[in-house]
Amino acid sequence: MGQAEWARDLAQHLLETTLPRRWAHTQGVAARAMSLAPILGDKADTLTAAAYLHDIGYAPDLVDTGFHPLDGARYLRDVHQADDTLCRLVAHHSCAVNEARNRDLLDALTAEFNEERPELVEALTYCDMTTSPDGRHLDVTERLAEIHSRYGPEDLVSRSIATSTPCILAAVRAVESALSEADSRQGVPKSR
């Protein structure tokens, strides 16, 4: 069984029954990750695995700090002895450092999990931030608006996302640019 298949099974076990909407989002994020194979090559399986696992920290049985990137990464490391790259991607997905700072968990996050290679972090951020809570593809600006609407302007998550917006937009632009370059090399006409 490959890393992505293992991750899918684990995420499904943790999310499908207790958090079905989160599971729908997770499946959509993983589908986006699979679509990045042309630009990621041999790292596509790792990204897909991270996409399946990025939100497992929301699972009720895993909640410890209440900060899902850290809770999920710790669970992967401590319970499953998962690959370090996978743990780092989960810990740092979607510019998590900003929310960690707002939760007074930045020291814990950065002490326990170093940052991962930027192209993989950007790719996971792209997948997460272009997927709706129901797993549909949407534009990053729509996704950001949806998060703000769901949490409200004063919520810690909304404030963290506002701080993270430049980072998120840069990640999405970088991945879209890499995809466009890959399409150009393959002779694929632009769909825009």
DRENGULO-40517 format. One line per 8 residues: their letters; for each residue x, y, z of N, C-alpha, C, O, CB. Coordinates in pm, whole numbers, plus 50000, padded with zeros to 5 digits. Glycine has a CB too. Example, Ala and Ser with C-alpha at 12.3 -4.5 7.8 and 13.67 -1.06 7.14 Angstrom:
# DRENGULO-40517
as = 51319/49431/50780/51230/49550/50780/51320/49670/50780/51424/49668/50846/51131/49553/50905; 51285/49775/50708/51367/49894/50714/51290/50003/50787/51341/50114/50804/51408/49940/50572
This chain:
# DRENGULO-40517
mgqaewar = 50083/49883/50000/50000/50000/50000/50089/50124/50000/50180/50135/50081/49905/49999/50120; 50062/50218/49909/50138/50341/49901/50100/50438/50012/50001/50419/50082/50119/50406/49766; 50181/50542/50026/50159/50641/50130/50022/50710/50116/49953/50730/50216/50271/50746/50126; 49983/50745/49994/49855/50813/49973/49738/50722/50010/49639/50768/50068/49843/50858/49827; 49747/50594/49978/49638/50501/50010/49627/50483/50162/49517/50481/50216/49662/50363/49942; 49741/50471/50229/49741/50462/50375/49678/50586/50437/49596/50577/50528/49885/50443/50427; 49718/50702/50386/49666/50830/50437/49516/50841/50414/49443/50886/50502/49739/50948/50371; 49470/50800/50297/49326/50804/50267/49249/50718/50367/49148/50762/50422/49299/50755/50123
dlaqhlle = 49296/50598/50390/49227/50507/50482/49225/50564/50624/49123/50555/50692/49294/50369/50482; 49336/50621/50668/49343/50678/50802/49249/50798/50815/49173/50808/50911/49487/50719/50835; 49254/50889/50719/49168/51008/50723/49020/50969/50717/48937/51027/50787/49202/51102/50607; 48989/50872/50634/48851/50827/50624/48804/50771/50759/48693/50801/50804/48836/50720/50513; 48887/50692/50821/48854/50634/50953/48830/50745/51057/48738/50734/51138/48968/50541/51000; 48911/50849/51053/48903/50955/51154/48793/51058/51126/48740/51117/51220/49035/51026/51163; 48759/51080/51000/48671/51192/50965/48534/51155/50909/48438/51228/50931/48739/51277/50868; 48525/51045/50838/48403/51018/50760/48276/51019/50846/48177/51080/50807/48416/50884/50691
ttlprrwa = 48276/50953/50959/48156/50942/51042/48138/51062/51132/48027/51115/51144/48162/50816/51125; 48245/51106/51197/48232/51214/51295/48225/51353/51232/48159/51442/51285/48348/51210/51391; 48293/51372/51119/48299/51503/51052/48281/51485/50901/48376/51506/50825/48434/51575/51083; 48162/51446/50856/48143/51414/50713/48171/51531/50618/48221/51508/50508/48002/51368/50692; 48141/51653/50659/48172/51766/50570/48323/51786/50560/48375/51817/50452/48104/51895/50621; 48392/51769/50670/48538/51780/50669/48597/51670/50580/48696/51693/50510/48596/51771/50813; 48538/51551/50583/48583/51440/50498/48559/51475/50351/48643/51444/50267/48509/51308/50536; 48447/51539/50319/48421/51581/50181/48527/51681/50136/48580/51672/50025/48279/51643/50167
htqgvaar = 48558/51777/50222/48663/51875/50190/48796/51803/50168/48868/51831/50072/48676/51980/50304; 48829/51712/50257/48955/51638/50249/48966/51563/50117/49072/51563/50054/48968/51541/50366; 48860/51499/50075/48862/51426/49948/48885/51522/49831/48956/51490/49736/48731/51348/49928; 48823/51639/49838/48844/51739/49733/48986/51790/49730/49043/51810/49622/48749/51855/49753; 49045/51812/49847/49184/51858/49856/49277/51751/49798/49372/51783/49727/49223/51891/50003; 49250/51625/49828/49333/51516/49775/49319/51506/49622/49417/51480/49553/49293/51382/49841; 49200/51528/49571/49181/51526/49424/49262/51638/49360/49323/51618/49255/49030/51540/49388; 49263/51755/49423/49344/51866/49371/49493/51827/49375/49567/51857/49282/49319/51997/49454
amslapil = 49534/51762/49482/49674/51722/49494/49713/51626/49382/49821/51638/49324/49699/51656/49631; 49626/51532/49352/49655/51436/49244/49671/51508/49111/49748/51464/49025/49544/51331/49234; 49600/51618/49093/49607/51692/48967/49741/51765/48951/49771/51815/48842/49493/51792/48958; 49820/51771/49056/49949/51841/49050/50065/51749/49014/50181/51792/49013/49978/51907/49183; 50036/51625/48984/50142/51530/48947/50233/51583/48836/50354/51560/48842/50079/51398/48903; 50182/51654/48734/50271/51704/48629/50380/51799/48679/50484/51811/48614/50191/51774/48526; 50358/51865/48791/50462/51958/48840/50538/51903/48960/50640/51959/48999/50399/52091/48875; 50488/51795/49020/50554/51742/49140/50632/51614/49118/50717/51579/49200/50453/51719/49245
gdkadtlt = 50604/51546/49010/50677/51422/48982/50667/51322/49094/50557/51286/49136/50821/51452/48954; 50784/51277/49145/50786/51172/49246/50738/51218/49384/50724/51135/49474/50925/51117/49259; 50712/51347/49402/50660/51398/49529/50506/51403/49529/50446/51443/49629/50716/51538/49556; 50443/51365/49420/50297/51371/49410/50229/51280/49512/50125/51317/49568/50251/51334/49270; 50285/51163/49536/50226/51071/49633/50232/51130/49774/50137/51118/49851/50297/50934/49628; 50344/51192/49807/50359/51256/49939/50260/51370/49955/50197/51383/50060/50504/51308/49958; 50245/51452/49851/50150/51562/49859/50007/51510/49874/49929/51563/49953/50160/51651/49734; 49973/51406/49800/49838/51349/49809/49814/51294/49949/49706/51311/50005/49817/51238/49704
aaaylhdi = 49914/51228/50006/49901/51178/50143/49880/51293/50240/49793/51286/50328/50027/51096/50183; 49957/51399/50225/49941/51517/50313/49804/51580/50295/49744/51627/50391/50052/51621/50285; 49755/51582/50173/49621/51637/50147/49514/51558/50221/49423/51616/50280/49591/51637/49995; 49526/51427/50219/49430/51345/50294/49440/51370/50444/49339/51363/50515/49454/51197/50265; 49559/51399/50494/49581/51409/50638/49580/51550/50694/49585/51567/50816/49710/51345/50670; 49574/51652/50609/49595/51788/50657/49496/51833/50764/49531/51917/50847/49587/51882/50542; 49375/51780/50765/49273/51823/50862/49236/51716/50965/49134/51730/51032/49150/51864/50789; 49316/51612/50979/49279/51508/51076/49281/51560/51219/49218/51502/51307/49372/51389/51064
gyapdlvd = 49352/51668/51244/49357/51727/51377/49223/51779/51425/49208/51812/51543/49456/51837/51379; 49125/51788/51335/48988/51825/51375/48912/51706/51434/48811/51725/51502/48911/51881/51256; 48959/51584/51409/48888/51466/51460/48875/51475/51612/48974/51501/51680/48962/51334/51418; 48755/51454/51665/48734/51472/51809/48833/51395/51897/48874/51447/52001/48595/51429/51844; 48872/51277/51858/48964/51197/51940/49108/51250/51937/49189/51210/52021/48962/51054/51892; 49140/51338/51842/49276/51389/51829/49295/51527/51889/49408/51571/51909/49314/51391/51685; 49186/51597/51917/49196/51735/51965/49269/51739/52099/49228/51675/52196/49056/51800/51977; 49378/51815/52101/49455/51835/52224/49469/51985/52250/49418/52035/52350/49595/51768/52214
tgfhpldg = 49537/52055/52160/49556/52199/52175/49439/52279/52117/49421/52396/52151/49686/52242/52109; 49362/52218/52029/49257/52289/51957/49309/52353/51830/49233/52420/51759/49196/52394/52045; 49436/52334/51800/49498/52386/51677/49524/52265/51588/49619/52190/51608/49633/52466/51707; 49438/52248/51488/49437/52121/51414/49566/52087/51342/49599/51969/51334/49328/52124/51316; 49644/52183/51288/49770/52142/51225/49867/52076/51324/49930/51975/51293/49839/52262/51160; 49876/52132/51442/49967/52077/51544/49913/51945/51599/49988/51849/51613/49986/52178/51658; 49784/51940/51630/49726/51816/51682/49738/51702/51582/49769/51589/51619/49579/51839/51719; 49713/51731/51455/49723/51628/51352/49865/51581/51330/49891/51461/51318/49667/51679/51222
arylrdvh = 49959/51676/51326/50100/51640/51305/50154/51559/51422/50229/51463/51403/50185/51767/51286; 50116/51597/51543/50161/51521/51661/50106/51378/51657/50178/51283/51687/50117/51590/51791; 49982/51364/51621/49920/51231/51612/49994/51145/51509/50025/51029/51535/49770/51243/51575; 50022/51203/51394/50094/51128/51291/50232/51086/51339/50274/50972/51317/50107/51212/51164; 50302/51176/51403/50437/51148/51453/50434/51047/51569/50507/50948/51567/50505/51278/51499; 50349/51072/51668/50353/50996/51792/50283/50861/51784/50327/50764/51845/50293/51077/51901; 50174/50854/51710/50096/50730/51704/50135/50644/51584/50139/50522/51595/49947/50762/51697; 50163/50707/51471/50190/50631/51348/50336/50637/51304/50373/50573/51205/50103/50682/51237
qaddtlcr = 50419/50713/51376/50559/50730/51335/50567/50760/51185/50648/50703/51112/50642/50604/51370; 50480/50850/51141/50471/50886/50999/50598/50956/50953/50675/51010/51033/50348/50976/50974; 50617/50954/50825/50727/51020/50758/50739/51166/50804/50638/51236/50815/50709/51013/50605; 50860/51212/50830/50882/51349/50878/50827/51453/50782/50769/51554/50824/51030/51374/50901; 50844/51430/50653/50792/51526/50554/50641/51539/50568/50588/51650/50565/50829/51481/50412; 50574/51429/50581/50429/51430/50596/50388/51506/50722/50295/51587/50717/50374/51285/50602; 50454/51482/50831/50423/51553/50957/50446/51703/50943/50365/51783/50989/50509/51498/51072; 50556/51741/50878/50585/51883/50860/50483/51951/50770/50443/52065/50795/50725/51902/50802
lvahhsca = 50439/51881/50664/50338/51939/50575/50206/51961/50648/50143/52065/50632/50316/51848/50454; 50164/51864/50727/50041/51879/50804/50056/51994/50904/49965/52075/50919/50006/51747/50877; 50168/51999/50972/50190/52102/51073/50190/52243/51016/50145/52337/51082/50321/52078/51144; 50240/52260/50895/50259/52394/50838/50165/52427/50723/50187/52525/50652/50400/52408/50791; 50060/52347/50702/49976/52374/50586/49899/52506/50597/49860/52549/50706/49878/52260/50567; 49880/52567/50483/49800/52689/50469/49844/52801/50564/49762/52865/50631/49654/52657/50494; 49974/52822/50569/50033/52933/50646/49996/52925/50794/49962/53025/50856/49988/53067/50590; 50003/52804/50848/49960/52776/50986/50037/52857/51091/49987/52874/51202/49976/52630/51015
vnearnrd = 50155/52905/51058/50233/52979/51158/50157/53100/51212/50173/53136/51328/50366/53023/51099; 50076/53161/51128/50003/53280/51173/49897/53245/51278/49881/53316/51377/49937/53350/51054; 49825/53137/51255/49728/53095/51356/49800/53044/51481/49754/53068/51593/49635/52986/51299; 49911/52975/51463/49988/52929/51578/50030/53048/51664/50022/53042/51787/50112/52848/51533; 50073/53154/51600/50113/53275/51674/49994/53330/51752/50008/53366/51869/50169/53384/51576; 49878/53337/51689/49759/53390/51755/49710/53300/51869/49640/53347/51959/49647/53408/51654; 49745/53174/51865/49706/53080/51971/49817/53060/52075/49804/52977/52165/49668/52946/51910; 49923/53136/52064/50040/53121/52151/50099/52981/52143/50144/52925/52243/50001/53153/52296
lldaltae = 50098/52925/52022/50153/52791/51999/50267/52791/51897/50311/52686/51852/50042/52698/51952; 50313/52910/51861/50419/52919/51759/50546/52848/51805/50609/52776/51727/50450/53065/51727; 50585/52867/51929/50707/52802/51978/50694/52650/51973/50787/52581/51932/50738/52847/52122; 50579/52599/52014/50558/52454/52010/50561/52403/51866/50626/52303/51836/50423/52417/52076; 50492/52473/51777/50487/52431/51637/50627/52428/51575/50666/52329/51514/50396/52525/51555; 50700/52536/51591/50830/52545/51525/50938/52461/51593/51033/52419/51529/50876/52689/51518; 50924/52438/51724/51020/52352/51794/51001/52206/51756/51098/52131/51745/51007/52369/51946; 50877/52167/51736/50848/52026/51707/50854/51992/51559/50887/51879/51522/50712/51991/51759
fneerpel = 50823/52089/51474/50814/52061/51330/50880/52171/51250/50830/52284/51243/50666/52045/51287; 50994/52138/51191/51060/52232/51101/50972/52254/50978/50884/52174/50948/51201/52181/51059; 50998/52364/50909/50925/52389/50785/50969/52289/50679/51081/52237/50681/50948/52534/50736; 50879/52263/50588/50905/52170/50478/50944/52250/50354/50935/52373/50353/50780/52081/50449; 50988/52180/50251/51027/52244/50125/50914/52334/50074/50799/52292/50069/51064/52138/50019; 50946/52458/50036/50843/52554/49998/50749/52505/49886/50629/52532/49891/50908/52682/49954; 50803/52435/49789/50714/52394/49678/50607/52295/49724/50496/52295/49669/50797/52330/49565; 50638/52212/49823/50536/52120/49874/50436/52191/49965/50316/52164/49960/50603/52005/49950
vealtycd = 50485/52283/50048/50396/52360/50134/50302/52445/50048/50182/52453/50075/50477/52450/50232; 50358/52509/49946/50275/52590/49856/50172/52504/49785/50057/52544/49769/50363/52662/49753; 50213/52385/49742/50120/52297/49672/50005/52254/49763/49890/52251/49720/50194/52175/49619; 50035/52221/49889/49928/52182/49981/49838/52301/50013/49717/52286/50024/49988/52124/50110; 49897/52418/50029/49817/52538/50053/49725/52564/49934/49607/52595/49952/49909/52661/50078; 49778/52552/49814/49697/52568/49692/49578/52471/49694/49465/52512/49670/49783/52544/49566; 49604/52346/49723/49497/52246/49721/49391/52276/49826/49271/52267/49798/49555/52106/49745; 49433/52312/49945/49341/52342/50054/49261/52469/50026/49141/52474/50049/49417/52356/50186
mttspdgr = 49328/52570/49976/49266/52701/49960/49195/52721/49825/49150/52831/49794/49369/52807/49977; 49185/52615/49748/49103/52619/49626/48997/52508/49630/48946/52466/49526/49191/52604/49499; 48966/52462/49751/48866/52357/49770/48767/52401/49877/48806/52443/49986/48934/52222/49811; 48639/52392/49844/48533/52434/49937/48518/52334/50051/48575/52225/50046/48400/52449/49862; 48443/52371/50154/48417/52276/50263/48346/52148/50216/48353/52045/50282/48334/52343/50371; 48278/52156/50102/48208/52039/50048/48290/51964/49944/48242/51868/49884/48077/52082/49988; 48414/52007/49922/48503/51935/49832/48504/51984/49688/48570/51924/49604/48468/51795/49833; 48432/52091/49659/48429/52145/49523/48548/52239/49500/48596/52304/49593/48296/52219/49497
hldvterl = 48593/52245/49375/48697/52340/49338/48637/52479/49334/48526/52498/49284/48762/52303/49200; 48709/52577/49386/48667/52715/49376/48789/52805/49376/48900/52763/49409/48573/52752/49491; 48768/52930/49339/48875/53028/49334/48921/53060/49476/48842/53058/49570/48829/53155/49261; 49048/53090/49492/49105/53119/49623/49033/53236/49692/49014/53233/49813/49254/53150/49611; 48993/53338/49616/48923/53451/49678/48787/53409/49733/48743/53458/49836/48906/53567/49577; 48721/53317/49663/48594/53264/49714/48617/53183/49841/48538/53191/49935/48525/53175/49607; 48724/53108/49845/48755/53026/49962/48787/53114/50083/48740/53087/50194/48874/52932/49933; 48864/53218/50062/48896/53309/50171/48770/53377/50223/48751/53389/50345/48997/53414/50126
aeihsryg = 48683/53420/50132/48556/53483/50173/48469/53384/50250/48404/53422/50347/48480/53535/50049; 48468/53259/50207/48389/53156/50274/48439/53135/50417/48358/53121/50509/48395/53023/50196; 48569/53133/50437/48625/53115/50571/48585/53232/50661/48541/53212/50775/48779/53102/50565; 48600/53353/50610/48562/53471/50688/48414/53469/50722/48374/53505/50833/48598/53599/50612; 48332/53429/50628/48187/53423/50650/48152/53318/50754/48067/53341/50840/48114/53392/50518; 48216/53203/50747/48186/53092/50838/48227/53125/50981/48155/53090/51075/48256/52965/50792; 48340/53190/50999/48391/53215/51134/48352/53352/51190/48345/53370/51312/48540/53203/51134; 48327/53448/51103/48299/53584/51151/48427/53663/51166/48534/53606/51186/48223/53580/51284
pedlvsrs = 48416/53796/51155/48536/53880/51149/48622/53883/51275/48742/53907/51266/48495/54018/51117; 48563/53859/51390/48639/53870/51514/48702/53739/51559/48783/53737/51652/48550/53921/51624; 48666/53629/51494/48717/53498/51534/48868/53489/51508/48919/53546/51413/48643/53386/51459; 48936/53416/51593/49080/53396/51581/49116/53337/51444/49218/53374/51386/49129/53304/51692; 49035/53246/51393/49063/53185/51262/49055/53292/51152/49142/53298/51065/48964/53069/51233; 48952/53375/51156/48940/53481/51055/49057/53579/51062/49111/53620/50959/48809/53557/51072; 49094/53615/51182/49208/53707/51197/49337/53644/51145/49419/53711/51082/49225/53748/51345; 49353/53515/51171/49473/53444/51124/49473/53433/50972/49577/53450/50909/49481/53304/51186
iatstpci = 49358/53404/50914/49347/53396/50768/49375/53532/50705/49439/53540/50600/49207/53344/50726; 49327/53639/50767/49354/53773/50715/49504/53799/50711/49556/53853/50613/49282/53880/50800; 49573/53761/50817/49718/53777/50822/49786/53687/50719/49888/53725/50661/49770/53745/50962; 49730/53570/50696/49789/53471/50605/49756/53495/50459/49816/53432/50371/49743/53335/50644; 49663/53584/50430/49618/53602/50292/49732/53628/50194/49733/53564/50089/49521/53717/50286; 49828/53716/50220/49938/53733/50124/50015/53603/50098/50051/53574/49984/50034/53841/50173; 50040/53527/50203/50110/53398/50191/50026/53300/50108/50079/53232/50021/50139/53339/50331; 49897/53294/50136/49808/53202/50064/49801/53240/49917/49813/53154/49830/49667/53204/50126
laavrave = 49782/53369/49889/49773/53413/49749/49904/53388/49674/49902/53350/49557/49738/53562/49742; 50016/53408/49740/50146/53382/49677/50160/53233/49646/50210/53197/49539/50263/53429/49769; 50118/53147/49736/50126/53003/49713/50039/52962/49595/50082/52885/49509/50083/52925/49839; 49918/53014/49591/49827/52979/49480/49884/53029/49348/49882/52957/49248/49686/53040/49504; 49935/53151/49346/49996/53205/49222/50115/53120/49178/50130/53092/49059/50040/53351/49243; 50199/53079/49272/50318/52999/49238/50277/52866/49176/50336/52824/49076/50405/52975/49364; 50178/52800/49233/50134/52671/49179/50066/52690/49044/50091/52613/48951/50038/52601/49278; 49982/52790/49033/49917/52815/48904/50019/52847/48795/50003/52805/48681/49817/52931/48916
salseads = 50123/52920/48830/50230/52950/48735/50304/52823/48693/50333/52804/48575/50328/53052/48795; 50335/52738/48790/50404/52611/48758/50317/52523/48671/50367/52458/48578/50441/52537/48888; 50187/52519/48698/50096/52440/48614/50090/52496/48473/50089/52421/48375/49955/52438/48676; 50085/52628/48462/50081/52692/48330/50209/52661/48251/50203/52633/48131/50064/52844/48345; 50323/52666/48318/50450/52633/48252/50453/52487/48208/50500/52456/48099/50569/52662/48346; 50402/52399/48293/50399/52257/48258/50307/52234/48137/50340/52157/48047/50350/52172/48378; 50194/52303/48137/50102/52292/48023/50168/52343/47895/50151/52284/47788/49973/52370/48050; 50242/52453/47906/50311/52510/47790/50414/52411/47734/50426/52395/47613/50380/52643/47828
rqgvpksr = 50487/52346/47823/50587/52249/47779/50520/52130/47710/50576/52069/47619/50672/52200/47899; 50399/52098/47756/50326/51985/47698/50246/52025/47575/50191/51940/47506/50233/51924/47803; 50240/52156/47546/50163/52203/47432/50014/52207/47457/49935/52203/47363/50190/52118/47314; 49973/52216/47584/49831/52222/47617/49785/52365/47604/49846/52455/47662/49804/52168/47759; 49676/52389/47529/49626/52528/47518/49571/52577/47651/49517/52500/47730/49516/52537/47410; 49587/52707/47676/49537/52766/47800/49385/52765/47799/49322/52792/47696/49591/52909/47820; 49327/52733/47916/49180/52726/47924/49119/52855/47974/48997/52862/47991/49139/52612/48015; 49198/52955/47997/49143/53082/48050/49111/53177/47943/49065/53287/47970/49238/53146/48145
